[in-house]
Amino acid sequence: MKRVANLATEAGAFRQGRKRSATRSRASQCGRSASAETRLRVSLRATRVRGLRENYFDGWVAQHYESLWPHLFDPEVVEPAVSFLADLAGDGCALELGVGTGRLALPLSRRGIRVAGIELSLAMVEQLRSQPGSSDIDVTIGDFSTTKVIGTFALAYLARNTIMNLTTQDAQVECFLNVARHLEPGGVFVIEVIVPPWQRLAPGETVIPFDVSAAHLGFDEIDVTTQNSWSHHYWFLDGETKTFSAPFRNVWPSELDLMARLAGMALRDRWSDWNREPFTSKSRSHISVWQKPE
């Protein structure tokens, strides 16, 4: 509680901070680096908070990311998300936290939106850089809960449960505070994340399968007392079994709303998916939009 109180104090101090210079160029306001040499910047000033100690999306996982999670790259999944985000960005700039291989950043950039990103895994960014159009996206290497980039943004977003990569409540609060620092007045923060699946846990059980198929077995191992979980994956590829496990922290919609309030933002919309289907008690995930005051 003392830590949350300290974060609330920081949020109050932040809201009284000075406005950025109105003379800053449009390029720098969009996270554009001063020179090509610094297009891929390593943020030495960013200090990691507890909750993101290790990069799990590196090496083999990064190299095979699209083939391991092909459904995420399906146009029926990507296009609604990109349209949703483009509508919110308008003629402003967008910042993706956990930009990864550019699954959303690249098509958003192709729509004329200036996109910048923060990413912990250099290997994921190398996959991004191998694709056409990636030179239009500035990427800063670092922990997205604390890393700072140049400029302000109309939109910041975290897709596909990435907020859960921060495995403590403190780290998740820090993320909201960091986003608020980067948003321009009236800017919005979007998160796509699952609803904690407690209702699907049988009494006394701790494991929930989320994919059982010929090519992949995936299940979550959950501790409801801490809201932490481990996701375990087994892929059966070319006669071999590949495994991958990573920790996450489940977070409730109401908890996210309070984190937004600590950062000076308020809930604007909540939907069950990118197509703006209503969010109900039966929704397994949500797309939430919080707004910074004008």
C-alpha positions in Angstrom: 0.0 0.0 0.0 2.9 2.3 0.7 4.2 1.7 -2.8 0.8 2.6 -4.3 0.6 5.7 -2.2 4.0 6.8 -3.5 2.9 6.2 -7.1 -0.2 8.2 -6.4 2.0 11.1 -5.1 4.1 10.8 -8.3 1.0 10.9 -10.4 -0.2 14.1 -8.7 3.2 15.7 -9.2 3.2 14.7 -12.8 -0.2 16.3 -13.4 1.3 19.6 -12.2 4.3 19.3 -14.5 5.2 21.8 -17.2 3.8 21.6 -20.7 6.1 20.5 -23.5 7.4 23.2 -25.8 4.9 24.0 -28.6 7.8 24.7 -30.9 8.9 21.1 -31.0 8.9 19.7 -34.6 6.2 17.3 -35.7 8.9 14.7 -36.3 10.1 14.8 -32.7 6.6 14.9 -31.3 6.0 11.5 -33.0 9.1 9.9 -31.4 11.3 10.5 -34.4 15.0 10.2 -33.6 17.3 13.1 -34.3 19.4 11.0 -36.7 19.3 7.7 -38.5 22.1 6.5 -36.2 19.8 6.6 -33.3 16.7 5.1 -35.0 17.1 2.0 -32.8 17.9 3.5 -29.4 18.9 1.7 -26.2 17.4 3.5 -23.3 20.1 3.6 -20.7 18.0 5.9 -18.4 15.1 3.5 -18.1 15.2 1.6 -14.8 13.4 -1.7 -14.6 10.7 -2.0 -12.0 10.1 -5.3 -10.3 8.0 -7.5 -12.6 9.9 -7.5 -15.9 13.3 -9.0 -14.9 13.7 -11.4 -17.9 13.1 -11.3 -21.6 11.2 -14.4 -22.5 10.5 -13.4 -26.1 13.9 -13.9 -27.6 16.0 -16.2 -29.7 14.0 -19.1 -31.2 10.6 -17.7 -30.1 11.3 -14.4 -31.8 12.5 -16.1 -35.0 9.3 -18.2 -35.2 6.8 -15.9 -33.6 4.5 -15.7 -36.6 4.5 -19.4 -37.2 3.9 -20.2 -33.5 0.9 -17.9 -33.2 -0.4 -17.7 -36.8 -4.0 -16.8 -35.7 -2.7 -13.4 -34.4 -1.6 -12.5 -38.0 -4.9 -13.5 -39.6 -6.3 -10.5 -41.5 -9.6 -11.0 -39.7 -7.8 -10.4 -36.4 -5.4 -7.7 -37.5 -7.7 -5.4 -39.6 -10.3 -4.7 -36.9 -7.6 -3.8 -34.5 -5.8 -1.6 -36.9 -9.0 0.2 -37.9 -9.9 0.7 -34.2 -6.5 2.2 -33.4 -6.4 4.3 -36.6 -9.7 5.9 -35.7 -8.4 6.9 -32.3 -5.1 8.2 -33.6 -6.7 10.4 -36.2 -4.0 12.7 -37.6 -1.8 12.3 -34.5 1.0 9.9 -33.6 0.8 6.4 -32.0 3.1 4.7 -29.5 3.0 0.9 -29.2 4.2 -0.6 -26.0 5.7 -4.0 -26.7 5.8 -3.4 -30.4 7.3 -6.8 -31.1 7.6 -7.9 -34.7 5.3 -5.1 -35.9 2.1 -7.2 -36.2 0.0 -4.0 -35.6 2.5 -1.2 -36.0 3.3 -2.0 -39.6 -0.2 -2.0 -41.0 -1.0 1.0 -38.8 2.0 2.8 -40.3 0.8 1.9 -43.8 -2.4 3.8 -43.1 -0.4 6.9 -42.7 -0.2 7.0 -38.9 3.3 7.9 -37.6 4.1 5.0 -35.2 6.8 4.6 -32.6 7.4 1.6 -30.4 9.1 0.4 -27.2 10.3 -3.2 -27.0 12.4 -5.2 -24.5 13.5 -7.9 -27.0 16.1 -6.9 -29.5 15.4 -10.3 -31.3 11.8 -9.3 -31.9 12.8 -5.9 -33.3 15.2 -7.7 -35.6 12.2 -9.5 -37.0 10.4 -6.2 -37.4 13.4 -4.7 -39.2 13.4 -7.5 -41.8 10.0 -6.4 -43.1 9.1 -3.7 -45.7 8.1 -0.3 -44.2 9.9 -0.9 -40.9 12.2 2.0 -41.4 9.2 4.3 -40.8 8.8 3.0 -37.2 11.2 4.2 -34.5 11.9 1.7 -31.8 13.4 2.2 -28.4 14.8 -0.9 -26.6 13.7 -1.0 -23.0 11.1 -1.8 -20.4 7.8 -0.2 -21.5 6.7 0.5 -18.0 9.6 3.0 -17.5 11.3 3.7 -20.8 10.8 7.2 -22.2 10.8 8.3 -25.9 10.9 11.7 -27.5 7.6 13.5 -28.0 3.9 13.2 -27.3 1.3 11.0 -28.8 -2.5 11.0 -29.5 -2.6 7.3 -28.9 -0.7 4.7 -26.9 -1.6 1.0 -26.9 -0.9 -2.4 -25.5 -2.2 -5.4 -27.5 -2.7 -9.1 -26.8 -2.3 -9.3 -23.0 1.0 -7.5 -23.0 0.1 -5.6 -19.9 0.3 -9.0 -18.2 4.0 -9.3 -19.0 4.4 -6.9 -16.1 4.1 -9.4 -13.2 3.6 -7.1 -10.3 0.9 -4.5 -9.6 3.5 -1.9 -9.0 4.9 -2.5 -12.5 1.5 -2.2 -14.1 0.8 1.1 -12.2 4.2 2.4 -13.4 3.1 1.5 -17.0 0.0 3.7 -16.7 2.1 6.6 -15.3 4.6 6.2 -18.1 1.9 6.3 -20.7 0.3 9.4 -19.2 3.7 11.2 -19.5 3.7 10.4 -23.2 0.1 11.3 -24.1 -0.8 14.7 -25.3 -3.9 16.4 -23.7 -7.0 14.5 -24.8 -4.8 11.5 -25.8 -6.0 7.9 -25.2 -4.5 4.7 -23.9 -5.8 1.4 -25.2 -5.3 -2.1 -23.7 -6.4 -5.5 -25.1 -6.3 -8.1 -22.3 -8.2 -11.2 -21.1 -10.5 -11.1 -18.1 -8.9 -13.3 -15.3 -10.4 -16.7 -16.0 -11.3 -17.6 -12.4 -14.9 -18.6 -13.4 -13.5 -21.4 -15.6 -11.4 -22.9 -12.7 -13.0 -25.9 -11.1 -13.0 -25.8 -7.2 -9.5 -26.5 -6.0 -8.0 -26.6 -9.5 -5.1 -24.4 -10.7 -4.7 -25.3 -14.4 -6.8 -24.2 -17.4 -6.1 -25.4 -21.0 -6.4 -22.7 -23.6 -5.4 -24.6 -26.7 -5.5 -28.4 -27.3 -4.8 -29.2 -31.0 -2.6 -31.5 -33.0 0.1 -28.9 -33.4 0.0 -27.2 -30.0 -0.9 -27.7 -26.3 -1.2 -24.6 -24.1 -2.3 -24.3 -20.5 -2.2 -21.7 -17.8 -1.1 -22.5 -14.2 -2.8 -20.0 -12.0 -2.4 -18.8 -8.4 -5.6 -16.9 -7.6 -4.2 -15.5 -4.4 -1.4 -13.5 -6.2 -3.1 -13.2 -9.6 0.1 -14.6 -11.1 0.2 -17.4 -13.6 2.6 -19.3 -15.8 1.6 -20.0 -19.4 3.0 -23.3 -20.8 3.3 -24.1 -24.5 4.2 -27.3 -26.2 4.5 -27.2 -30.0 4.8 -30.4 -32.1 6.8 -29.3 -35.2 8.5 -31.5 -37.8 8.7 -34.5 -35.4 10.1 -32.3 -32.6 8.6 -31.0 -29.4 9.3 -27.3 -28.6 8.4 -25.9 -25.2 8.0 -22.3 -23.9 6.9 -21.0 -20.5 6.5 -17.4 -19.3 5.1 -15.7 -16.2 2.2 -13.2 -16.3 0.0 -11.2 -13.9 -3.8 -11.3 -14.4 -5.5 -8.0 -13.8 -9.1 -7.1 -13.4 -10.9 -4.4 -15.5 -11.8 -2.4 -12.3 -8.1 -2.7 -11.2 -7.0 -1.2 -14.5 -9.5 1.6 -14.1 -8.0 2.5 -10.7 -4.5 2.4 -12.2 -5.7 4.8 -14.9 -7.1 7.2 -12.2 -3.7 7.2 -10.4 -2.2 8.3 -13.7 -4.8 11.1 -14.2 -6.9 9.3 -16.8 -10.5 8.1 -16.9 -12.3 5.2 -18.7 -13.9 6.3 -21.9 -15.0 3.0 -23.5 -14.8 -0.7 -22.9 -15.7 -3.4 -25.5 -15.3 -7.1 -25.7 -13.3 -7.0 -28.9 -11.9 -4.8 -31.7 -15.3 -4.9 -33.5 -16.8 -3.0 -30.6 -19.1 -5.8 -29.4 -20.6 -5.0 -26.0 -18.6 -6.0 -22.9 -20.6 -8.3 -20.7 -20.2 -10.6 -17.7 -19.6 -13.4 -20.2 -16.8 -11.6 -22.1 -13.5 -13.4 -21.9 -11.4 -10.3 -22.9 -11.8 -6.6 -23.3 -10.6 -3.6 -25.2 -10.5 -0.6 -22.8 -9.9 3.0 -23.7 -8.8 5.5 -21.1 -8.4 9.2 -21.8 -6.1 12.0 -20.5 -7.9 15.3 -19.8 -7.9 18.0 -22.5 
